Amino acid sequence: MIRAIPSIASDNIYCTLLAHSAVHGAMAGYSGFTVGPVNSRHAYLPIA
């Protein structure tokens, strides 16, 4: 996450949630994806 202002506590929570989702997807065998919020839920988003 790139920010122009100092981070706050919710940034830490958000980054941790994204990291957990990414690791979960990788351990499930997915590749070529990123994670992000879609309609207030975290989803695997294909890159290609």
PDB file of N, CA, C and O in Angstrom:
ATOM      1  N   MET A   1       0.854  -1.161   0.000  1.00  0.00           N
ATOM      2  CA  MET A   1       0.000   0.000   0.000  1.00  0.00           C
ATOM      3  C   MET A   1       0.905   1.230   0.000  1.00  0.00           C
ATOM      4  O   MET A   1       1.795   1.356   0.841  1.00  0.00           O
ATOM      5  N   ILE A   2       0.675   2.113  -0.928  1.00  0.00           N
ATOM      6  CA  ILE A   2       1.450   3.347  -1.023  1.00  0.00           C
ATOM      7  C   ILE A   2       0.576   4.498  -0.545  1.00  0.00           C
ATOM      8  O   ILE A   2      -0.542   4.685  -1.024  1.00  0.00           O
ATOM      9  N   ARG A   3       1.098   5.265   0.403  1.00  0.00           N
ATOM     10  CA  ARG A   3       0.323   6.369   0.970  1.00  0.00           C
ATOM     11  C   ARG A   3       1.160   7.626   1.011  1.00  0.00           C
ATOM     12  O   ARG A   3       2.385   7.566   1.111  1.00  0.00           O
ATOM     13  N   ALA A   4       0.498   8.763   0.934  1.00  0.00           N
ATOM     14  CA  ALA A   4       1.179  10.046   1.032  1.00  0.00           C
ATOM     15  C   ALA A   4       1.104  10.606   2.445  1.00  0.00           C
ATOM     16  O   ALA A   4       1.710  11.634   2.748  1.00  0.00           O
ATOM     17  N   ILE A   5       0.355   9.921   3.311  1.00  0.00           N
ATOM     18  CA  ILE A   5       0.197  10.361   4.696  1.00  0.00           C
ATOM     19  C   ILE A   5       0.558   9.203   5.613  1.00  0.00           C
ATOM     20  O   ILE A   5       0.575   8.059   5.160  1.00  0.00           O
ATOM     21  N   PRO A   6       0.846   9.457   6.880  1.00  0.00           N
ATOM     22  CA  PRO A   6       1.168   8.368   7.807  1.00  0.00           C
ATOM     23  C   PRO A   6       0.009   7.370   7.935  1.00  0.00           C
ATOM     24  O   PRO A   6      -1.162   7.739   7.852  1.00  0.00           O
ATOM     25  N   SER A   7       0.363   6.117   8.135  1.00  0.00           N
ATOM     26  CA  SER A   7      -0.659   5.078   8.254  1.00  0.00           C
ATOM     27  C   SER A   7      -1.347   5.142   9.615  1.00  0.00           C
ATOM     28  O   SER A   7      -0.822   5.697  10.580  1.00  0.00           O
ATOM     29  N   ILE A   8      -2.536   4.555   9.653  1.00  0.00           N
ATOM     30  CA  ILE A   8      -3.306   4.474  10.890  1.00  0.00           C
ATOM     31  C   ILE A   8      -3.576   3.002  11.184  1.00  0.00           C
ATOM     32  O   ILE A   8      -3.235   2.137  10.377  1.00  0.00           O
ATOM     33  N   ALA A   9      -4.177   2.718  12.312  1.00  0.00           N
ATOM     34  CA  ALA A   9      -4.373   1.335  12.751  1.00  0.00           C
ATOM     35  C   ALA A   9      -5.198   0.523  11.761  1.00  0.00           C
ATOM     36  O   ALA A   9      -4.919  -0.659  11.561  1.00  0.00           O
ATOM     37  N   SER A  10      -6.194   1.120  11.143  1.00  0.00           N
ATOM     38  CA  SER A  10      -7.029   0.362  10.210  1.00  0.00           C
ATOM     39  C   SER A  10      -6.246  -0.053   8.962  1.00  0.00           C
ATOM     40  O   SER A  10      -6.596  -1.048   8.327  1.00  0.00           O
ATOM     41  N   ASP A  11      -5.191   0.690   8.598  1.00  0.00           N
ATOM     42  CA  ASP A  11      -4.342   0.290   7.479  1.00  0.00           C
ATOM     43  C   ASP A  11      -3.639  -1.028   7.790  1.00  0.00           C
ATOM     44  O   ASP A  11      -3.517  -1.891   6.922  1.00  0.00           O
ATOM     45  N   ASN A  12      -3.180  -1.180   9.022  1.00  0.00           N
ATOM     46  CA  ASN A  12      -2.517  -2.411   9.436  1.00  0.00           C
ATOM     47  C   ASN A  12      -3.484  -3.584   9.341  1.00  0.00           C
ATOM     48  O   ASN A  12      -3.111  -4.652   8.856  1.00  0.00           O
ATOM     49  N   ILE A  13      -4.694  -3.404   9.787  1.00  0.00           N
ATOM     50  CA  ILE A  13      -5.699  -4.468   9.735  1.00  0.00           C
ATOM     51  C   ILE A  13      -6.002  -4.827   8.285  1.00  0.00           C
ATOM     52  O   ILE A  13      -6.079  -6.006   7.939  1.00  0.00           O
ATOM     53  N   TYR A  14      -6.174  -3.815   7.435  1.00  0.00           N
ATOM     54  CA  TYR A  14      -6.488  -4.037   6.021  1.00  0.00           C
ATOM     55  C   TYR A  14      -5.357  -4.791   5.326  1.00  0.00           C
ATOM     56  O   TYR A  14      -5.616  -5.747   4.594  1.00  0.00           O
ATOM     57  N   CYS A  15      -4.114  -4.378   5.541  1.00  0.00           N
ATOM     58  CA  CYS A  15      -2.973  -5.042   4.913  1.00  0.00           C
ATOM     59  C   CYS A  15      -2.820  -6.479   5.407  1.00  0.00           C
ATOM     60  O   CYS A  15      -2.481  -7.370   4.629  1.00  0.00           O
ATOM     61  N   THR A  16      -3.065  -6.705   6.682  1.00  0.00           N
ATOM     62  CA  THR A  16      -3.006  -8.059   7.228  1.00  0.00           C
ATOM     63  C   THR A  16      -4.072  -8.941   6.597  1.00  0.00           C
ATOM     64  O   THR A  16      -3.795 -10.092   6.261  1.00  0.00           O
ATOM     65  N   LEU A  17      -5.276  -8.428   6.430  1.00  0.00           N
ATOM     66  CA  LEU A  17      -6.354  -9.189   5.804  1.00  0.00           C
ATOM     67  C   LEU A  17      -6.022  -9.512   4.350  1.00  0.00           C
ATOM     68  O   LEU A  17      -6.276 -10.627   3.894  1.00  0.00           O
ATOM     69  N   LEU A  18      -5.461  -8.556   3.619  1.00  0.00           N
ATOM     70  CA  LEU A  18      -5.061  -8.822   2.238  1.00  0.00           C
ATOM     71  C   LEU A  18      -3.969  -9.885   2.180  1.00  0.00           C
ATOM     72  O   LEU A  18      -4.005 -10.771   1.325  1.00  0.00           O
ATOM     73  N   ALA A  19      -3.003  -9.799   3.085  1.00  0.00           N
ATOM     74  CA  ALA A  19      -1.915 -10.777   3.102  1.00  0.00           C
ATOM     75  C   ALA A  19      -2.435 -12.172   3.416  1.00  0.00           C
ATOM     76  O   ALA A  19      -2.022 -13.139   2.776  1.00  0.00           O
ATOM     77  N   HIS A  20      -3.323 -12.291   4.377  1.00  0.00           N
ATOM     78  CA  HIS A  20      -3.887 -13.598   4.723  1.00  0.00           C
ATOM     79  C   HIS A  20      -4.660 -14.174   3.543  1.00  0.00           C
ATOM     80  O   HIS A  20      -4.569 -15.369   3.264  1.00  0.00           O
ATOM     81  N   SER A  21      -5.417 -13.332   2.853  1.00  0.00           N
ATOM     82  CA  SER A  21      -6.179 -13.799   1.695  1.00  0.00           C
ATOM     83  C   SER A  21      -5.247 -14.267   0.579  1.00  0.00           C
ATOM     84  O   SER A  21      -5.512 -15.283  -0.064  1.00  0.00           O
ATOM     85  N   ALA A  22      -4.164 -13.535   0.347  1.00  0.00           N
ATOM     86  CA  ALA A  22      -3.213 -13.908  -0.699  1.00  0.00           C
ATOM     87  C   ALA A  22      -2.527 -15.230  -0.376  1.00  0.00           C
ATOM     88  O   ALA A  22      -2.378 -16.079  -1.255  1.00  0.00           O
ATOM     89  N   VAL A  23      -2.115 -15.410   0.856  1.00  0.00           N
ATOM     90  CA  VAL A  23      -1.466 -16.660   1.257  1.00  0.00           C
ATOM     91  C   VAL A  23      -2.455 -17.814   1.182  1.00  0.00           C
ATOM     92  O   VAL A  23      -2.085 -18.909   0.759  1.00  0.00           O
ATOM     93  N   HIS A  24      -3.687 -17.598   1.577  1.00  0.00           N
ATOM     94  CA  HIS A  24      -4.705 -18.644   1.509  1.00  0.00           C
ATOM     95  C   HIS A  24      -4.909 -19.086   0.059  1.00  0.00           C
ATOM     96  O   HIS A  24      -4.997 -20.282  -0.216  1.00  0.00           O
ATOM     97  N   GLY A  25      -4.983 -18.135  -0.861  1.00  0.00           N
ATOM     98  CA  GLY A  25      -5.142 -18.476  -2.274  1.00  0.00           C
ATOM     99  C   GLY A  25      -3.949 -19.239  -2.814  1.00  0.00           C
ATOM    100  O   GLY A  25      -4.115 -20.201  -3.563  1.00  0.00           O
ATOM    101  N   ALA A  26      -2.747 -18.820  -2.442  1.00  0.00           N
ATOM    102  CA  ALA A  26      -1.542 -19.508  -2.902  1.00  0.00           C
ATOM    103  C   ALA A  26      -1.472 -20.925  -2.352  1.00  0.00           C
ATOM    104  O   ALA A  26      -1.110 -21.854  -3.073  1.00  0.00           O
ATOM    105  N   MET A  27      -1.814 -21.095  -1.085  1.00  0.00           N
ATOM    106  CA  MET A  27      -1.793 -22.434  -0.486  1.00  0.00           C
ATOM    107  C   MET A  27      -2.894 -23.325  -1.063  1.00  0.00           C
ATOM    108  O   MET A  27      -2.777 -24.550  -1.025  1.00  0.00           O
ATOM    109  N   ALA A  28      -3.961 -22.723  -1.596  1.00  0.00           N
ATOM    110  CA  ALA A  28      -5.034 -23.487  -2.232  1.00  0.00           C
ATOM    111  C   ALA A  28      -4.663 -23.882  -3.660  1.00  0.00           C
ATOM    112  O   ALA A  28      -5.405 -24.617  -4.312  1.00  0.00           O
ATOM    113  N   GLY A  29      -3.523 -23.402  -4.148  1.00  0.00           N
ATOM    114  CA  GLY A  29      -3.044 -23.795  -5.461  1.00  0.00           C
ATOM    115  C   GLY A  29      -3.347 -22.808  -6.571  1.00  0.00           C
ATOM    116  O   GLY A  29      -3.074 -23.096  -7.737  1.00  0.00           O
ATOM    117  N   TYR A  30      -3.896 -21.667  -6.248  1.00  0.00           N
ATOM    118  CA  TYR A  30      -4.186 -20.660  -7.268  1.00  0.00           C
ATOM    119  C   TYR A  30      -2.908 -19.917  -7.640  1.00  0.00           C
ATOM    120  O   TYR A  30      -2.022 -19.727  -6.807  1.00  0.00           O
ATOM    121  N   SER A  31      -2.827 -19.505  -8.884  1.00  0.00           N
ATOM    122  CA  SER A  31      -1.718 -18.661  -9.325  1.00  0.00           C
ATOM    123  C   SER A  31      -2.275 -17.640 -10.311  1.00  0.00           C
ATOM    124  O   SER A  31      -3.362 -17.831 -10.856  1.00  0.00           O
ATOM    125  N   GLY A  32      -1.549 -16.575 -10.539  1.00  0.00           N
ATOM    126  CA  GLY A  32      -2.000 -15.539 -11.454  1.00  0.00           C
ATOM    127  C   GLY A  32      -3.211 -14.789 -10.941  1.00  0.00           C
ATOM    128  O   GLY A  32      -4.150 -14.527 -11.692  1.00  0.00           O
ATOM    129  N   PHE A  33      -3.194 -14.443  -9.674  1.00  0.00           N
ATOM    130  CA  PHE A  33      -4.322 -13.735  -9.077  1.00  0.00           C
ATOM    131  C   PHE A  33      -3.823 -12.688  -8.101  1.00  0.00           C
ATOM    132  O   PHE A  33      -2.665 -12.708  -7.682  1.00  0.00           O
ATOM    133  N   THR A  34      -4.696 -11.789  -7.750  1.00  0.00           N
ATOM    134  CA  THR A  34      -4.464 -10.846  -6.670  1.00  0.00           C
ATOM    135  C   THR A  34      -5.727 -10.833  -5.820  1.00  0.00           C
ATOM    136  O   THR A  34      -6.754 -11.372  -6.233  1.00  0.00           O
ATOM    137  N   VAL A  35      -5.666 -10.244  -4.675  1.00  0.00           N
ATOM    138  CA  VAL A  35      -6.840 -10.191  -3.804  1.00  0.00           C
ATOM    139  C   VAL A  35      -7.244  -8.743  -3.597  1.00  0.00           C
ATOM    140  O   VAL A  35      -6.413  -7.836  -3.626  1.00  0.00           O
ATOM    141  N   GLY A  36      -8.532  -8.548  -3.390  1.00  0.00           N
ATOM    142  CA  GLY A  36      -9.021  -7.200  -3.157  1.00  0.00           C
ATOM    143  C   GLY A  36     -10.484  -7.215  -2.781  1.00  0.00           C
ATOM    144  O   GLY A  36     -11.159  -8.236  -2.912  1.00  0.00           O
ATOM    145  N   PRO A  37     -10.972  -6.085  -2.314  1.00  0.00           N
ATOM    146  CA  PRO A  37     -12.379  -6.015  -1.915  1.00  0.00           C
ATOM    147  C   PRO A  37     -13.306  -5.861  -3.125  1.00  0.00           C
ATOM    148  O   PRO A  37     -13.043  -5.069  -4.030  1.00  0.00           O
ATOM    149  N   VAL A  38     -14.390  -6.633  -3.119  1.00  0.00           N
ATOM    150  CA  VAL A  38     -15.444  -6.539  -4.128  1.00  0.00           C
ATOM    151  C   VAL A  38     -16.767  -6.587  -3.382  1.00  0.00           C
ATOM    152  O   VAL A  38     -17.096  -7.602  -2.769  1.00  0.00           O
ATOM    153  N   ASN A  39     -17.522  -5.510  -3.427  1.00  0.00           N
ATOM    154  CA  ASN A  39     -18.804  -5.435  -2.719  1.00  0.00           C
ATOM    155  C   ASN A  39     -18.648  -5.762  -1.234  1.00  0.00           C
ATOM    156  O   ASN A  39     -19.435  -6.527  -0.677  1.00  0.00           O
ATOM    157  N   SER A  40     -17.649  -5.192  -0.606  1.00  0.00           N
ATOM    158  CA  SER A  40     -17.370  -5.352   0.826  1.00  0.00           C
ATOM    159  C   SER A  40     -16.961  -6.765   1.214  1.00  0.00           C
ATOM    160  O   SER A  40     -17.015  -7.110   2.395  1.00  0.00           O
ATOM    161  N   ARG A  41     -16.554  -7.589   0.261  1.00  0.00           N
ATOM    162  CA  ARG A  41     -16.042  -8.929   0.535  1.00  0.00           C
ATOM    163  C   ARG A  41     -14.712  -9.068  -0.178  1.00  0.00           C
ATOM    164  O   ARG A  41     -14.491  -8.439  -1.213  1.00  0.00           O
ATOM    165  N   HIS A  42     -13.822  -9.889   0.367  1.00  0.00           N
ATOM    166  CA  HIS A  42     -12.528 -10.097  -0.269  1.00  0.00           C
ATOM    167  C   HIS A  42     -12.654 -11.210  -1.289  1.00  0.00           C
ATOM    168  O   HIS A  42     -13.269 -12.245  -1.030  1.00  0.00           O
ATOM    169  N   ALA A  43     -12.057 -10.982  -2.463  1.00  0.00           N
ATOM    170  CA  ALA A  43     -12.181 -11.932  -3.562  1.00  0.00           C
ATOM    171  C   ALA A  43     -10.827 -12.117  -4.233  1.00  0.00           C
ATOM    172  O   ALA A  43      -9.948 -11.260  -4.146  1.00  0.00           O
ATOM    173  N   TYR A  44     -10.679 -13.268  -4.911  1.00  0.00           N
ATOM    174  CA  TYR A  44      -9.515 -13.512  -5.745  1.00  0.00           C
ATOM    175  C   TYR A  44      -9.812 -12.903  -7.112  1.00  0.00           C
ATOM    176  O   TYR A  44     -10.846 -13.192  -7.715  1.00  0.00           O
ATOM    177  N   LEU A  45      -8.914 -12.070  -7.593  1.00  0.00           N
ATOM    178  CA  LEU A  45      -9.098 -11.395  -8.873  1.00  0.00           C
ATOM    179  C   LEU A  45      -8.028 -11.882  -9.842  1.00  0.00           C
ATOM    180  O   LEU A  45      -6.838 -11.763  -9.550  1.00  0.00           O
ATOM    181  N   PRO A  46      -8.429 -12.429 -10.993  1.00  0.00           N
ATOM    182  CA  PRO A  46      -7.433 -12.913 -11.952  1.00  0.00           C
ATOM    183  C   PRO A  46      -6.632 -11.760 -12.542  1.00  0.00           C
ATOM    184  O   PRO A  46      -7.167 -10.680 -12.795  1.00  0.00           O
ATOM    185  N   ILE A  47      -5.348 -12.003 -12.755  1.00  0.00           N
ATOM    186  CA  ILE A  47      -4.477 -10.978 -13.322  1.00  0.00           C
ATOM    187  C   ILE A  47      -4.525 -11.030 -14.846  1.00  0.00           C
ATOM    188  O   ILE A  47      -4.575  -9.990 -15.502  1.00  0.00           O
ATOM    189  N   ALA A  48      -4.509 -12.233 -15.407  1.00  0.00           N
ATOM    190  CA  ALA A  48      -4.462 -12.381 -16.874  1.00  0.00           C
ATOM    191  C   ALA A  48      -5.811 -12.304 -17.519  1.00  0.00           C
ATOM    192  O   ALA A  48      -5.918 -12.412 -18.741  1.00  0.00           O
TER     193      ALA A  48
END
